[in-house]
């Protein structure tokens, strides 16, 4: 493969080009750490006066575009979008700062930046960052300089907003030492890249492999996509190729949509897919590199198998996203191999009621082992992974899966824990996720016993925030009793209500407990009002009631 690299300054790279990020590529995912490294490079380039090489940028040429009297080369960014996106956000932050107090000397720089970011038709942008930015945060910022007041709904949106804030903070810090003209000059003239512009789409998907062998950091899921796409160009005849590419782009659009919702999803989904694709029964979940190799081999050279492999990965990404985004199960899905088993069950596409029974069995056993039993992440890895694999390779029946799930927890008898009150003496520090889940299930139990439905609107508020913000210490922490964090002294309230009751004695806040529709908290309020006190005996009695429920629900 012949590559013709150009060594370009940022000024040369951005001049005369319009960059686009297709929606079948991943979203902006840089975190503050990567941006801090870029800012450090800029400062060092300013101090040393020397050119600083940043990275390699790979682009696919997409033709010319005329705007007013200017002609631009339109390109899709294949690699380098994270750095280019950050630099363009930074340039916009500088332009905003120039608007605050523009001198005559700065006017031309401000005008040049505006012309660079928003082209002559006032519509085209130097970069279209449209992939998975559903609220157009990036686009609105380049055009108007504002940040959305509404909270981000996806990881992709949050990353863009965080980048804007970081860049504006960097600009503010810069002007305390240097001028904005110096900052623009450093970025445009002292930062450089190696730029590869490729005209043939078939070649693009092999560039990842070549550059990775030369030290370019390419995520394994992105490399898997590129190699599967390359296989279509290499092995599929022209007549079927276009339809195949359309299907692949649609599939990867879905994959990257979900990756935009949660940053860490891609590597885990790739590992799950690769492990289930192994020819023999594994004892652990394979690495991303091994998983990528398995999926590429699974794809082979036929269009049907290549597309099926991509769809297989997409399905796992979708199911894993669904599982990880369920706050109710957050305490159960902390463990990697537990998530793997749940995804394996969902992949079988059992009828809805049967899937529910299987997932409830998985949920109960996993919480008994890791939540109540306190097992760590090294526990039962092989058992979980082998069962997950067998569910697919052996097409296990529902009854056999239920039996095998039950076997997972056969050596985790919670009986001794129920007798040991000291074990439940601190259910707050390091156990908030598990406690929220336990008290939710207890609330379900109390509601069912009363012939009522659980108050889901209040629980929705509780699930939406950090669990510690909803855990109410009945006898407040400021009272400093020996049962402050005991299971019996902890209940649930929506975050805002919980924070408003801080340091208030139990007898003064009992009435509040009756107003929020949470059965466990309502019972506490009634106990306090009836006895006009809350002390060690009441804490023990409540703990025993919850432990009775635990025995009934999670007993072996």
C-alpha positions in Angstrom: 0.0 0.0 0.0 1.4 3.4 -1.0 0.8 6.3 1.3 1.7 9.9 0.3 1.9 11.8 3.6 2.1 15.6 3.9 3.6 17.3 6.9 1.2 20.2 7.5 0.8 22.9 10.1 -2.7 23.3 11.6 -3.1 26.4 9.5 -2.3 24.5 6.3 -4.5 21.5 7.4 -7.6 23.6 7.9 -7.1 25.9 4.9 -9.2 25.0 1.9 -10.8 21.9 3.5 -14.2 21.0 4.8 -14.1 18.1 7.3 -16.9 15.7 7.8 -17.4 12.8 10.3 -19.8 10.2 8.9 -22.4 8.9 11.3 -21.1 5.4 10.9 -18.0 6.4 12.9 -17.6 6.8 16.6 -18.6 10.1 18.4 -16.2 12.5 20.1 -14.8 10.7 23.1 -11.8 12.7 24.4 -11.8 13.3 28.1 -10.1 16.1 30.1 -6.9 14.1 30.4 -6.4 14.1 26.6 -7.3 17.8 26.3 -4.9 18.6 29.1 -2.1 16.9 27.2 -3.0 19.0 24.1 -3.0 22.2 26.2 0.4 21.3 27.7 1.8 20.8 24.1 0.5 24.3 23.1 2.2 25.9 26.2 5.5 24.1 25.5 5.4 25.1 21.8 4.8 28.8 22.9 7.7 28.7 25.4 10.2 26.8 23.1 9.2 28.4 19.9 9.7 25.0 18.2 7.3 23.1 16.1 5.3 20.4 17.9 4.2 17.3 16.0 0.8 16.1 17.2 -0.5 13.1 15.4 -1.4 11.5 12.1 -4.6 12.5 10.3 -6.2 10.3 7.7 -9.0 11.5 5.4 -11.1 10.2 2.5 -11.5 12.7 -0.3 -15.2 13.3 -1.2 -14.9 15.9 -4.0 -14.9 19.7 -4.3 -17.4 22.2 -3.0 -17.7 25.8 -4.0 -18.9 28.3 -1.4 -19.2 31.9 -2.7 -16.0 32.4 -4.7 -13.9 29.8 -2.8 -13.4 26.2 -3.6 -12.9 23.6 -0.8 -11.9 20.0 -0.7 -14.5 18.0 1.2 -13.1 15.1 3.2 -14.3 12.5 5.6 -12.0 12.1 8.6 -11.0 8.5 9.0 -8.6 9.1 11.9 -7.8 12.2 13.9 -11.3 13.5 14.5 -10.7 13.8 18.3 -7.8 16.1 18.0 -9.2 18.1 15.1 -12.6 18.6 16.9 -10.8 19.8 20.0 -8.6 22.3 18.1 -11.7 23.7 16.3 -13.5 24.1 19.6 -10.5 25.8 21.0 -10.3 28.2 18.1 -14.0 29.1 18.6 -13.3 29.7 22.3 -10.5 32.1 21.3 -12.9 33.9 18.9 -15.4 34.3 21.7 -12.7 35.7 24.0 -11.7 38.2 21.3 -15.3 39.4 21.1 -15.2 40.4 24.8 -12.5 43.1 24.3 -11.4 43.4 20.7 -8.7 45.9 19.9 -8.0 47.1 16.3 -5.0 44.8 16.2 -7.1 41.8 17.1 -10.0 42.6 14.6 -8.3 40.8 11.7 -7.5 37.7 13.7 -11.1 37.5 14.9 -12.4 38.0 11.4 -10.0 35.3 10.1 -11.2 32.8 12.8 -14.8 33.4 12.0 -14.2 32.9 8.2 -12.3 29.7 9.0 -15.0 28.2 11.3 -18.1 29.4 9.4 -17.8 29.7 5.7 -19.0 32.4 3.3 -22.5 31.0 2.9 -23.0 31.3 6.7 -24.2 27.7 6.6 -21.2 25.5 5.9 -18.8 24.8 8.8 -15.1 23.8 8.7 -16.1 20.6 10.5 -19.5 18.8 10.5 -19.5 17.0 13.9 -22.9 15.5 13.4 -22.3 11.9 14.3 -24.3 11.1 17.5 -24.5 14.7 18.6 -28.3 14.6 18.6 -28.9 18.1 20.0 -26.2 19.7 17.7 -24.2 21.0 20.6 -21.1 21.3 18.5 -22.8 23.0 15.5 -24.6 25.5 17.7 -21.4 26.4 19.5 -19.5 27.1 16.3 -22.3 29.3 15.0 -23.3 31.1 18.1 -20.8 30.4 20.8 -23.4 29.2 23.3 -23.7 26.0 25.4 -26.9 24.2 25.8 -28.6 25.0 29.2 -30.2 21.5 29.3 -28.1 18.7 30.7 -26.5 16.4 28.2 -28.5 13.2 27.4 -25.7 11.2 25.9 -22.0 10.6 26.6 -21.2 12.2 23.2 -23.0 15.4 24.1 -21.4 15.5 27.5 -17.9 15.1 26.0 -18.5 18.0 23.6 -19.8 20.2 26.4 -16.9 19.3 28.6 -14.5 20.1 25.8 -16.1 23.5 25.3 -15.8 24.3 29.0 -12.2 23.0 29.2 -11.2 25.0 26.1 -12.8 28.2 27.4 -11.0 27.7 30.7 -7.7 27.2 29.0 -8.2 30.4 27.0 -9.0 32.3 30.2 -5.9 31.0 31.9 -3.7 31.8 28.8 -4.6 35.5 28.8 -3.2 35.9 32.3 0.3 35.2 30.8 0.2 35.8 27.1 -1.9 37.4 24.3 -4.6 35.7 22.3 -2.7 36.6 19.1 0.2 34.5 20.5 -2.2 31.6 21.2 -3.7 31.7 17.7 -0.2 31.9 16.2 1.1 28.9 18.2 -1.9 26.7 17.3 -1.8 27.6 13.6 1.9 27.6 13.0 3.7 25.6 15.7 1.4 22.5 15.8 1.7 20.1 12.9 0.4 16.7 11.7 1.2 14.1 9.2 -1.8 14.2 6.8 -2.8 11.3 4.5 -5.6 12.1 2.0 -6.9 9.0 0.2 -9.1 9.0 -2.9 -10.0 5.3 -2.9 -12.4 4.2 -0.2 -11.2 0.6 -0.6 -7.7 1.7 0.6 -9.0 3.7 3.6 -10.0 0.6 5.5 -6.5 -0.9 5.3 -4.8 2.3 6.4 -5.8 1.6 10.0 -3.9 -1.6 10.0 -0.8 -0.1 8.4 -0.7 2.9 10.7 -1.4 0.8 13.8 1.6 -1.2 13.0 3.6 2.1 13.0 2.4 3.0 16.5 -1.0 4.7 15.9 -3.4 4.1 18.7 -6.5 2.7 17.1 -9.3 1.3 19.2 -9.9 -2.4 18.5 -13.6 -1.9 17.7 -12.7 0.7 15.1 -10.0 -1.6 13.7 -12.5 -4.4 13.5 -14.9 -2.2 11.5 -12.2 -1.2 9.1 -11.0 -4.7 8.5 -14.6 -6.0 7.9 -15.2 -3.1 5.5 -11.9 -3.9 3.7 -13.0 -7.5 3.3 -16.0 -6.3 1.4 -13.8 -4.4 -1.0 -11.4 -7.2 -1.4 -13.6 -10.2 -1.7 -17.1 -9.1 -2.8 -17.9 -8.4 -6.5 -18.9 -5.0 -7.7 -22.6 -5.8 -8.2 -23.2 -6.8 -4.5 -20.6 -4.5 -3.0 -22.7 -1.3 -2.9 -25.6 -2.9 -1.2 -23.3 -4.6 1.3 -21.6 -1.3 2.1 -24.9 0.4 2.7 -25.9 -2.4 5.1 -22.6 -2.2 6.9 -22.8 1.6 7.3 -26.3 1.3 8.7 -25.1 -1.4 11.2 -22.1 0.7 12.3 -24.2 3.8 12.6 -26.3 1.9 15.2 -23.1 0.6 17.0 -21.6 4.1 17.2 -25.0 5.6 18.3 -24.9 3.3 21.4 -21.2 4.0 21.9 -22.1 7.7 22.0 -24.4 7.0 24.9 -21.8 5.4 27.0 -18.0 5.8 26.5 -16.8 2.4 27.8 -19.3 0.2 25.9 -17.4 -0.6 22.8 -14.5 -2.6 24.1 -16.7 -4.6 26.4 -19.2 -5.5 23.7 -16.3 -6.5 21.4 -15.0 -8.8 24.1 -18.4 -10.4 24.6 -18.9 -10.9 20.9 -15.5 -12.4 20.4 -15.8 -14.7 23.3 -19.1 -16.1 22.1 -17.5 -16.6 18.7 -14.7 -18.8 20.0 -14.7 -22.4 18.5 -14.2 -24.0 21.9 -15.5 -23.4 25.5 -13.6 -20.6 27.3 -12.9 -20.0 31.0 -12.6 -16.3 30.7 -13.7 -13.3 28.6 -11.1 -12.7 25.9 -9.2 -9.5 25.3 -10.2 -6.9 22.8 -7.4 -7.9 20.5 -8.3 -11.6 20.6 -12.0 -10.8 20.1 -11.3 -8.6 17.1 -9.3 -11.5 15.5 -12.1 -13.9 16.2 -14.8 -11.7 14.6 -12.7 -10.9 11.5 -12.1 -14.7 11.1 -15.9 -15.3 11.6 -16.6 -12.7 9.0 -14.5 -14.5 6.4 -14.7 -13.5 2.7 -18.4 -13.9 2.0 -20.7 -10.8 2.0 -23.3 -12.7 4.0 -20.9 -13.7 6.8 -19.2 -10.3 6.9 -22.5 -8.5 7.4 -23.8 -11.1 9.8 -20.7 -10.6 12.0 -21.2 -6.9 12.1 -24.9 -7.3 12.9 -23.9 -9.8 15.6 -21.7 -7.2 17.2 -24.3 -4.5 16.8 -26.9 -6.7 18.6 -24.5 -7.3 21.5 -23.8 -3.5 21.7 -27.5 -2.8 21.8 -28.3 -5.3 24.5 -25.3 -4.4 26.6 -26.3 -0.7 26.3 -29.8 -1.6 27.5 -28.5 -3.6 30.4 -25.9 -1.1 31.6 -28.4 1.8 31.3 -30.9 0.1 33.6 -30.4 1.9 37.0 -32.5 -0.7 38.8 -29.9 -3.4 38.0 -26.8 -1.2 38.7 -25.9 -3.1 41.8 -26.1 -6.5 39.9 -24.3 -5.4 36.8 -21.1 -4.2 38.5 -19.4 -7.5 37.7 -18.2 -8.0 34.1 -18.9 -11.8 33.9 -22.4 -11.2 35.4 -23.1 -8.7 32.6 -21.8 -11.3 30.1 -24.3 -13.9 31.4 -27.2 -11.5 31.2 -26.4 -10.5 27.6 -26.0 -14.1 26.7 -29.6 -14.8 28.0 -31.0 -11.8 26.1 -29.3 -12.9 22.9 -31.4 -16.0 22.8 -34.5 -14.0 22.2 -36.7 -16.0 24.5 -40.4 -15.0 24.6 -40.8 -12.0 27.0 -42.1 -13.9 30.0 -39.4 -16.6 29.8 -36.7 -14.0 29.4 -38.0 -12.2 32.5 -37.9 -15.4 34.5 -34.3 -16.1 33.4 -33.1 -12.6 34.1 -34.8 -12.6 37.5 -33.0 -15.9 38.3 -29.7 -14.4 37.1 -30.4 -11.2 39.1 -31.2 -13.0 42.4 -28.2 -15.3 42.3 -25.7 -12.6 41.2 -26.9 -10.2 44.0 -26.7 -13.1 46.5 -23.1 -13.8 45.5 -21.7 -10.3 45.0 -24.1 -8.0 46.8 -25.1 -9.9 49.9 -22.2 -12.4 50.0 -19.6 -9.7 49.4 -17.7 -11.8 46.7 -15.1 -9.9 44.7 -14.7 -9.7 40.9 -12.4 -12.7 40.8 -15.2 -15.0 42.1 -16.8 -17.5 39.8 -15.4 -16.1 36.6 -15.1 -19.4 34.9 -18.5 -20.7 36.0 -20.3 -17.6 34.6 -18.3 -17.5 31.4 -18.8 -21.2 30.6 -22.5 -21.0 31.3 -22.8 -17.9 29.0 -21.0 -19.8 26.2 -23.1 -22.9 26.7 -26.3 -21.0 26.4 -25.4 -20.4 22.8 -23.2 -23.2 21.7 -25.5 -25.9 23.2 -28.8 -24.0 22.8 -29.7 -24.8 26.4 -33.4 -24.9 27.3 -35.0 -22.5 29.7 -35.2 -25.2 32.5 -31.6 -26.2 32.1 -30.4 -22.5 32.1 -32.4 -22.0 35.3 -30.9 -25.1 36.9 -27.4 -24.0 35.9 -28.0 -20.5 37.3 -29.1 -22.0 40.6 -25.9 -24.0 40.7 -23.9 -20.8 40.5 -25.0 -19.7 44.0 -25.2 -23.2 45.6 -22.1 -22.5 47.8 -23.3 -19.0 48.8 -25.6 -19.6 51.8 -26.6 -16.3 53.3 -27.8 -17.9 56.5 -24.8 -17.0 58.6 -25.0 -13.4 57.4 -28.6 -13.1 58.6 -27.6 -14.1 62.1 -24.6 -11.7 62.3 -26.0 -8.3 63.2 -22.5 -6.9 63.1 -22.3 -7.7 59.4 -25.1 -5.2 58.8 -23.6 -2.5 61.1 -22.2 -0.4 58.2 -24.4 -0.6 55.0 -23.5 2.9 53.9 -19.8 3.2 53.2 -18.9 1.4 50.0 -22.3 -0.3 49.7 -24.7 2.5 48.6 -25.5 1.0 45.2 -26.3 -2.4 46.8 -28.3 -0.8 49.6 -30.4 1.2 47.2 -31.2 -2.0 45.2 -32.0 -3.9 48.4 -34.3 -1.2 49.8 -36.1 -1.0 46.4 -36.7 -4.7 46.4 -37.9 -4.3 50.1 -40.3 -1.5 49.0 -41.6 -3.8 46.3 -42.2 -6.5 48.9 -44.0 -4.1 51.3 -46.2 -2.7 48.5 -47.2 -6.2 47.4 -48.1 -7.2 50.9 -50.3 -4.1 51.1 -52.0 -5.0 47.8 -50.6 -1.8 46.3 -48.2 -0.8 43.5 -44.8 0.6 44.2 -44.4 4.4 43.8 -42.4 4.3 40.6 -42.4 8.1 40.1 -40.6 8.6 43.4 -38.2 5.7 42.6 -37.5 7.2 39.2 -36.1 10.3 41.0 -34.0 8.1 43.2 -32.6 6.0 40.4 -31.6 9.2 38.4 -28.9 10.3 40.9 -26.1 9.0 42.9 -27.5 6.5 45.5 -25.8 8.3 48.4 -28.0 11.3 47.7 -31.2 9.3 48.4 -30.1 7.3 51.4 -31.6 8.8 54.5 -30.1 8.3 57.9 -33.1 8.2 60.2 -31.0 9.1 63.2 -28.8 11.6 61.4 -25.1 11.2 61.0 -24.5 14.3 63.2 -26.0 12.3 66.1 -22.9 10.0 66.0 -24.6 6.9 67.4 -23.1 3.4 67.2 -25.9 2.5 64.8 -25.6 5.5 62.4 -24.9 3.4 59.3 -26.7 0.2 60.4 -29.1 -1.4 58.0 -32.1 -0.6 60.3 -31.2 3.1 60.4 -31.2 3.6 56.7 -34.1 4.3 54.4 -34.8 6.0 51.1 -36.1 9.5 50.1 -35.9 11.4 46.8 -32.5 13.4 46.7 -33.9 16.9 47.2 -36.1 15.8 50.2 -33.2 13.8 51.7 -30.8 16.7 51.7 -33.5 19.0 53.2 -33.7 16.8 56.3 -30.0 16.8 57.2 -29.3 16.9 60.9 -33.0 17.0 61.9 -33.9 14.6 64.7 -36.2 11.6 63.8 -39.2 12.8 65.8 -39.2 16.1 63.9 -39.0 14.6 60.4 -41.3 11.6 60.8 -44.2 13.5 59.3 -42.2 14.1 56.2 -41.6 10.4 55.8 -45.3 9.8 55.4 -45.7 12.1 52.4 -43.5 10.5 49.7 -45.2 7.2 48.9 -42.2 5.0 49.7 -43.5 2.0 51.8 -40.3 1.4 53.8 -39.9 5.0 54.7 -43.6 5.4 55.4 -43.4 2.5 57.9 -40.4 4.2 59.6 -42.5 7.4 60.0 -45.4 5.5 61.5 -43.1 3.7 64.0 -41.6 7.0 65.2 -44.9 8.8 65.5 -46.5 5.9 67.4 -43.6 5.5 69.9 -42.4 9.1 69.9 -38.8 8.0 69.6 -36.2 6.3 67.4 -33.4 4.4 69.1 -31.3 1.2 69.1 -34.4 -1.1 69.6 -36.3 0.4 66.7 -33.2 0.1 64.5 -32.8 -3.6 65.4 -36.5 -4.3 64.9 -36.4 -2.7 61.4 -33.2 -4.5 60.5 -34.7 -7.8 61.5 -37.8 -7.2 59.3 -35.5 -6.5 56.3 -33.4 -9.6 57.1 -36.5 -11.7 57.1 -37.3 -10.4 53.6 -33.7 -11.1 52.5 -34.1 -14.7 53.7 -37.3 -15.1 51.9 -36.1 -13.6 48.7 -32.5 -14.7 48.5 -32.3 -17.7 50.7 -30.7 -20.7 49.0 
